[in-house]
Amino acid sequence: MAWRYEIATDEGREYHHAGLANHIARRDPGRAERMLRLGIAGGGVPQCVDLMRLLRRQDRAGDLNALLADLAATGTPQQLWWAVHRFRDEPAIAAPLQGGVAAHSDDELDHEVHAALLADTGAFDEAMAAHANAVRKRAGHDPGKPSVEALLRTARALSRAKRYADAERVLHAGGNDREVRDLLAVVVRQRGTSASVNS
């Protein structure tokens, strides 16, 4: 039985371990959780996602949040990337993990994606700080297309929250992209309308 708990460096054994834990989870969730945690500690990648899903099925939000914080602080780049990719449409899960990616990255895209995920969760001040990090990483260069897409996502979330000044600040960092200019024009109009209504 001991071999089942070893996480080999080859991808095949790693996925076999995760599949075995998922099979056991149907009958013995506690044992499966121990296997998955051991796999994560050994650098296993699919085990991260599987344990998150197991904790969610059990409605253990506190344990899930603790796992996210732990992975963000100590996870390998592969573990973090895999988990962010799998939960990219669930910002509450992906944002802290992407924060772990950004903390060790000089790539402006990692910081811009972090900003977008934070904005989608309503953490607007944190999103602006992450965006500022992205701007610093660009060092005066226009953002690449993937960064522009993340930047637009951030600006839309800020605009929906009526944080028009912040949305403008984000968009001004978007270079000469046409979609950025179009959204900036909309945000400026919204800001003016909001100001006239409140005056």
C-alpha positions in Angstrom: 0.0 0.0 0.0 2.9 2.4 0.7 3.6 2.9 -3.0 0.1 4.5 -3.4 1.2 7.4 -1.3 4.4 8.1 -3.2 4.3 11.0 -5.6 6.7 10.2 -8.4 8.1 12.9 -10.6 6.6 11.4 -13.7 3.2 12.7 -14.7 1.6 9.3 -15.1 2.1 8.2 -11.5 0.9 11.6 -10.3 -2.4 11.3 -12.2 -2.8 7.7 -11.0 -2.4 8.8 -7.4 -5.0 11.6 -7.9 -7.4 9.1 -9.6 -7.0 6.6 -6.8 -7.8 9.2 -4.2 -10.9 10.3 -6.1 -12.1 6.7 -6.2 -11.5 6.2 -2.5 -13.4 9.5 -1.8 -16.7 7.9 -2.7 -16.4 5.5 0.3 -13.9 7.2 2.6 -13.6 10.9 2.1 -11.3 11.3 5.2 -8.8 8.8 3.8 -9.0 10.5 0.3 -8.3 13.9 1.9 -5.2 12.5 3.7 -4.0 11.1 0.4 -4.6 14.3 -1.5 -2.8 16.4 1.1 0.1 14.1 1.1 0.2 14.3 -2.7 0.2 18.1 -2.6 3.0 18.1 0.0 5.0 15.9 -2.4 4.5 18.4 -5.2 1.5 16.8 -6.9 -0.4 19.0 -9.3 -3.8 17.4 -9.9 -4.2 16.7 -6.2 -4.6 20.5 -5.6 -7.8 20.8 -7.7 -9.1 17.4 -6.5 -8.8 18.5 -2.8 -10.5 21.8 -3.5 -13.4 20.0 -5.1 -13.6 17.5 -2.2 -13.7 20.3 0.4 -16.4 22.2 -1.6 -18.5 19.1 -1.8 -18.4 18.9 1.9 -19.2 22.6 2.3 -16.0 23.2 4.2 -15.5 26.8 3.2 -13.0 27.5 6.1 -10.8 24.6 5.2 -11.0 25.5 1.5 -9.9 29.1 2.3 -7.0 27.8 4.5 -5.9 25.5 1.6 -6.0 28.4 -0.8 -3.9 30.6 1.5 -1.4 27.7 2.0 -1.1 27.0 -1.7 -0.7 30.7 -2.5 2.2 30.9 0.0 3.9 27.6 -0.5 2.6 26.0 -3.7 4.9 25.2 -6.6 4.5 27.3 -9.8 3.0 24.2 -11.5 0.5 23.6 -8.7 -0.6 27.3 -8.8 -0.9 27.5 -12.5 -2.9 24.3 -12.8 -5.3 25.4 -10.0 -5.8 28.9 -11.4 -6.4 27.5 -14.9 -9.0 25.0 -13.6 -10.9 27.7 -11.5 -10.4 30.6 -13.9 -14.1 31.2 -14.0 -14.4 31.3 -10.2 -12.5 34.4 -9.1 -13.0 33.8 -5.3 -10.9 30.7 -5.7 -8.5 31.8 -8.5 -7.6 35.2 -7.1 -5.6 34.1 -4.0 -3.8 31.4 -6.1 -3.0 34.0 -8.8 -1.6 36.2 -6.0 0.8 33.4 -5.3 1.8 33.3 -8.9 2.3 37.0 -9.1 4.3 37.2 -5.9 7.1 35.4 -7.6 6.7 36.7 -11.1 8.3 39.6 -13.1 5.7 39.0 -15.9 3.3 41.9 -16.0 0.6 39.6 -17.3 0.6 37.7 -14.0 -0.1 40.9 -12.1 -2.7 42.2 -14.5 -4.6 38.9 -14.3 -4.4 39.0 -10.5 -5.9 42.6 -10.7 -8.8 41.3 -12.9 -9.6 38.4 -10.6 -9.5 40.6 -7.5 -11.8 43.2 -9.1 -14.2 40.4 -10.0 -14.4 39.5 -6.3 -15.1 43.1 -5.3 -11.6 43.6 -3.7 -11.1 46.9 -5.6 -8.3 48.5 -3.6 -6.3 45.3 -3.8 -7.0 45.1 -7.6 -5.7 48.6 -8.0 -2.5 47.7 -6.1 -2.1 44.6 -8.4 -2.6 46.7 -11.4 0.0 49.2 -10.2 2.4 46.3 -9.9 1.7 45.3 -13.5 2.3 48.9 -14.7 5.7 48.9 -12.9 6.6 45.6 -14.5 5.9 47.0 -18.0 8.4 49.9 -17.3 6.9 52.3 -19.8 6.0 49.7 -22.5 2.5 49.2 -23.9 0.8 46.0 -22.6 0.6 42.9 -24.7 -2.8 41.7 -26.0 -3.4 39.2 -23.1 -2.6 42.0 -20.6 -5.0 44.3 -22.4 -7.8 41.7 -22.0 -7.1 41.4 -18.3 -7.0 45.2 -18.0 -10.3 45.5 -19.7 -11.8 43.0 -17.3 -10.5 45.0 -14.4 -11.9 48.2 -15.7 -15.3 46.7 -16.4 -15.6 45.4 -12.8 -14.6 48.8 -11.5 -17.1 50.6 -13.7 -19.9 48.3 -12.6 -19.1 49.3 -9.1 -19.2 53.0 -10.1 -15.5 53.4 -9.4 -15.1 55.4 -12.6 -11.9 57.2 -11.6 -10.2 53.9 -10.9 -11.5 52.4 -14.1 -10.1 55.4 -16.1 -6.7 55.1 -14.4 -6.6 51.4 -15.4 -7.6 52.2 -19.0 -5.1 55.0 -19.4 -2.5 52.3 -18.9 -3.9 50.3 -21.9 -1.9 51.9 -24.6 -3.6 52.6 -28.0 -5.7 49.5 -28.2 -9.0 50.3 -29.8 -11.2 48.4 -27.3 -9.4 50.2 -24.5 -10.2 53.6 -26.1 -13.8 52.7 -26.7 -14.3 51.6 -23.1 -12.5 54.7 -21.8 -15.0 56.9 -23.7 -17.9 55.0 -22.1 -16.4 55.3 -18.6 -15.8 59.0 -19.1 -19.4 59.5 -20.1 -20.6 57.4 -17.2 -18.5 59.4 -14.8 -19.9 62.7 -16.1 -23.4 61.4 -15.8 -22.8 60.2 -12.3 -21.3 63.5 -11.3 -24.2 65.5 -12.7 -26.8 63.3 -11.0 -25.0 63.6 -7.6 -24.5 67.4 -7.9 
